[in-house]
C-alpha cells in the first residue's frame, strides 16, 4: 500500500531532531516557542501526530491535503494524524507558538470524554479557527504555562501535571470547535459517539468501501439514522465525508507518487481507470491527469 508515495512522516521524534531547542516529554509532546525558527520541510509530509498552533503575528500559507489555507494573528491551526501538509510560505514577520502531540498521548488525555475526540475529528475539514482577542490571550498563556511545566524536569509528577493542563487546553479548543458547528442537538453525546465511530470506520475502510449502507451495518444502525446523525453533528452527509477521504488520498497520490493513474485506480479499488477519472472530475473539477500537471 502506498509503496511509491514520497512522503516524509512528521511525529514528535522527527520534530525533536529538526528542532532540538524545543521543550519535550519523551516522544509524546514537543512545544515550539517560535514556529518561525523551525526548519520546515521542503516537500509535503504526512502528520503522524496532532499539530496545534496559534499564529500570533504576520501571515502564513500552507496546504492541508492539497487544499490551500492562509492564517493570520489570532488563528488556530489544527492538523490531525494522517493529513498531508506542504507548500509553506511564511511572511517575514510571521510568529506563532505550537505543539505536537503523539496520537496515543492525545487519546490518553481525552479518554473518557468522547465529544473531544469527535470534535477534533470534525476539525479535519475545518483546520483553521479564528479566536477573539480574549481567547487568543488565554490560549497563548495556556501554552506558555504548559511550557514552563514541561521544562521543570525536577517535578515528580511533571507528565501527569502537563497532561492535566493539556486536557484543559483541549477542552477550551473543543468549545471553540463546538460553537463553530452550532449543532443545537439535544442528543449531542450519543450523536458525537456515532459520528466519531463513523469517522474512524471511514479512516480504516475508505479504500475499499464507499457505500453508506456498509458503514451503517458496520455500526449496527440504519442508513437513515446514520445519515441524519452525521448531518446533524457535522453539517455534512456520510457520503460527503467518505468522498472527502477518497479524494484527499487520490490528490495526495497524484501529487506525491510515481504511480500511473491506472495503478492508483487499482490501489484505491476502483473498477477501472475510467471510473476513477469520472469520480475524480466530479468531486475535484478536473481530470486526474490535469490535476497532476497543475
C-alpha positions in Angstrom: 0.0 0.0 0.0 1.3 3.5 -0.9 4.5 1.8 -1.9 5.7 4.7 -4.2 4.4 7.7 -2.3 7.3 10.0 -1.5 6.2 11.5 1.8 8.2 12.0 5.0 6.4 11.5 8.2 6.3 14.1 11.0 6.0 12.9 14.6 7.4 14.1 17.9 10.7 12.2 17.4 11.1 13.8 14.0 10.4 17.2 15.4 12.9 16.8 18.1 15.6 16.1 15.5 14.9 19.1 13.4 14.2 21.5 16.3 16.4 20.4 19.3 15.6 23.7 21.1 12.0 22.6 21.6 10.8 21.6 25.0 9.5 18.0 25.1 8.3 15.0 27.1 9.8 11.8 25.6 8.3 11.2 22.1 4.8 12.3 23.2 5.0 16.1 23.2 7.1 18.9 21.9 6.5 22.7 22.2 7.8 25.3 19.8 8.2 28.7 21.4 8.6 30.4 17.9 7.4 28.5 14.9 9.3 30.9 12.6 12.6 29.4 13.9 11.6 25.8 12.9 13.1 24.4 9.7 10.0 23.4 7.7 10.2 20.5 5.2 10.7 21.5 1.6 8.3 18.8 0.4 4.9 17.6 1.5 4.9 15.5 4.6 2.3 13.4 6.4 1.5 14.1 10.0 1.8 11.2 12.3 0.7 13.2 15.4 -1.6 16.0 16.3 -0.3 19.5 15.5 -1.9 22.6 17.2 -0.6 26.1 16.6 -1.5 29.7 17.3 -0.5 32.4 14.9 0.5 35.5 17.0 1.6 37.8 14.2 2.2 38.0 10.4 0.8 35.6 7.9 1.4 32.0 6.8 0.2 30.0 3.9 0.3 26.2 3.6 -1.8 23.3 2.2 -3.6 20.5 4.1 -4.4 17.5 1.8 -3.5 19.8 -1.2 -6.1 22.4 -0.1 -4.6 25.9 0.5 -5.1 27.8 3.7 -3.9 31.2 4.9 -3.7 32.2 8.6 -3.0 35.4 10.4 -2.8 36.7 14.0 -5.4 35.0 16.2 -5.9 32.0 14.0 -5.6 28.4 15.5 -4.3 25.7 13.2 -5.2 22.1 13.9 -3.7 19.3 11.7 -4.7 15.7 12.5 -2.8 12.5 12.2 -2.7 11.2 8.6 -3.2 14.6 6.9 -0.6 15.8 4.4 0.9 19.2 4.8 3.1 21.2 2.4 3.7 24.4 0.3 4.7 26.5 3.3 5.0 30.3 2.9 5.7 32.5 5.9 5.8 36.2 5.9 9.0 37.8 7.3 7.1 38.9 10.4 5.3 35.6 10.9 5.2 34.5 14.6 3.5 31.6 16.4 3.6 29.1 19.1 2.8 25.4 18.6 2.8 21.9 20.0 2.8 18.4 18.6 1.3 15.5 20.5 1.6 11.8 19.7 -1.8 10.3 18.8 -1.6 7.9 21.8 -0.8 10.8 24.1 -3.7 12.8 22.8 -6.1 9.8 23.2 -4.9 9.3 26.8 -5.6 12.9 27.6 -9.2 12.9 26.2 -10.0 9.3 27.2 -13.5 9.1 28.7 -14.6 12.4 27.0 -15.9 11.1 23.7 -17.0 14.5 22.5 -13.5 15.9 22.5 -12.1 13.2 20.1 -15.1 13.6 17.8 -14.8 17.4 17.7 -11.1 17.2 16.8 -12.1 14.8 14.0 -14.5 17.4 12.7 -11.5 19.8 12.6 -10.0 17.6 9.8 -12.1 19.5 7.3 -12.1 22.8 9.2 -8.4 23.1 10.2 -8.4 26.9 10.9 -10.4 28.7 13.6 -10.2 32.3 14.5 -10.2 33.4 18.1 -11.2 36.7 19.6 -8.6 38.7 21.5 -9.5 37.3 24.9 -9.5 33.7 23.6 -6.1 34.3 21.8 -4.5 35.6 25.0 -5.9 32.8 27.1 -4.6 30.1 24.6 -1.2 31.9 24.4 -1.0 32.0 28.2 -2.0 28.3 28.5 0.7 27.1 26.1 3.4 29.2 27.8 2.3 27.8 31.2 2.4 24.3 29.9 5.9 25.0 28.5 7.0 26.1 32.0 5.9 22.8 33.5 7.5 20.8 30.7 10.8 22.4 31.4 10.5 21.6 35.1 12.2 18.2 34.8 12.6 18.0 38.6 8.8 17.9 39.2 8.0 14.4 40.4 4.6 14.5 38.6 5.6 16.6 35.6 4.0 14.3 33.0 0.7 14.0 34.9 0.6 17.7 35.5 1.2 18.5 31.9 -1.5 16.1 30.8 -4.0 17.8 33.1 -3.1 21.2 31.7 -3.3 19.9 28.1 -6.7 18.5 28.9 -7.9 21.9 30.0 -6.4 23.5 26.8 -8.1 20.8 24.6 -11.4 21.3 26.3 -11.2 25.1 25.6 -10.3 24.4 21.9 -13.1 21.9 21.6 -15.5 24.5 22.9 -14.4 26.8 20.1 -15.0 24.0 17.6 -18.3 23.1 19.1 -19.5 26.7 18.8 -18.4 26.7 15.1 -20.5 23.6 14.5 -23.6 25.1 16.2 -25.4 21.8 16.1 -28.0 22.5 18.7 -28.6 18.7 19.1 -30.1 17.7 22.5 -28.7 14.2 22.0 -25.2 15.5 21.4 -23.4 12.8 23.4 -24.9 9.9 21.5 -24.6 11.7 18.2 -21.0 12.5 18.8 -20.2 8.9 19.6 -21.8 7.7 16.4 -20.0 10.4 14.4 -16.7 9.5 15.9 -17.2 5.8 15.3 -18.3 6.5 11.7 -15.2 8.6 11.0 -12.9 6.0 12.5 -14.5 3.4 10.3 -14.2 5.5 7.2 -10.5 6.1 8.0 -9.9 2.4 8.1 -12.0 1.3 5.1 -12.4 4.2 2.6 -10.1 2.5 0.1 -12.4 -0.5 -0.2 -15.9 0.7 1.0 -17.7 3.8 -0.2 -21.3 2.8 0.5 -23.1 4.5 3.3 -25.1 1.3 3.8 -22.0 -0.7 4.6 -20.9 1.8 7.3 -24.5 1.7 8.8 -24.4 -2.1 9.0 -20.8 -1.9 10.5 -22.2 0.4 13.2 -25.4 -1.6 13.7 -27.7 1.3 12.8 -29.9 2.1 9.8 -28.6 4.1 6.9 -31.3 6.8 7.6 -30.2 7.2 11.2 -26.5 7.3 10.3 -27.2 10.0 7.7 -29.4 12.1 10.0 -26.9 11.9 12.9 -23.8 12.6 10.8 -25.5 15.6 9.1 -26.7 17.0 12.5 -23.2 16.8 14.1 -21.0 17.8 11.2 -23.3 19.6 8.7 -22.2 17.1 6.1 -23.6 13.9 4.8 -21.9 10.5 5.3 -21.3 10.4 1.5 -19.6 13.8 1.6 -17.3 12.5 4.4 -16.4 9.3 2.5 -15.8 11.2 -0.7 -13.6 13.7 1.2 -11.3 10.9 2.4 -11.2 9.2 -1.0 -10.5 12.4 -3.0 -7.9 13.5 -0.4 -6.0 10.3 -0.9 -6.3 10.5 -4.6 -5.0 14.1 -4.7 -2.1 13.1 -2.4 -1.2 10.0 -4.6 -1.4 12.0 -7.8 0.9 14.8 -6.5 3.3 12.7 -4.4 3.8 9.3 -6.2 5.2 7.9 -9.3 2.3 5.5 -9.7 0.4 5.7 -13.0 -3.3 6.7 -12.9 -4.2 3.1 -13.6 -2.1 1.9 -10.7 -3.7 4.5 -8.4 -7.2 3.3 -9.6 -6.2 -0.3 -8.7 -4.7 0.8 -5.4 -8.0 2.6 -4.5 -10.1 -0.3 -5.6 -11.9 1.5 -8.4 -13.4 -0.8 -11.1 -11.1 0.8 -13.7 -9.2 3.9 -14.6 -12.1 5.4 -16.5 -14.4 5.1 -13.5 -11.9 6.7 -11.2 -11.4 9.5 -13.7 -15.1 10.3 -13.7 -15.3 10.1 -9.9 -12.3 12.4 -9.5 -13.6 15.0 -12.0 -17.0 15.0 -10.4 -15.5 15.8 -7.0 -12.4 17.9 -7.9 -13.5 19.6 -11.1 -10.7 18.3 -13.3 -9.3 15.0 -14.6 -6.6 13.2 -12.7 -4.0 14.0 -15.4 -4.9 17.7 -15.3 -4.6 17.7 -11.6 -1.2 16.0 -11.7 0.0 18.6 -14.1 -1.4 21.6 -12.3 
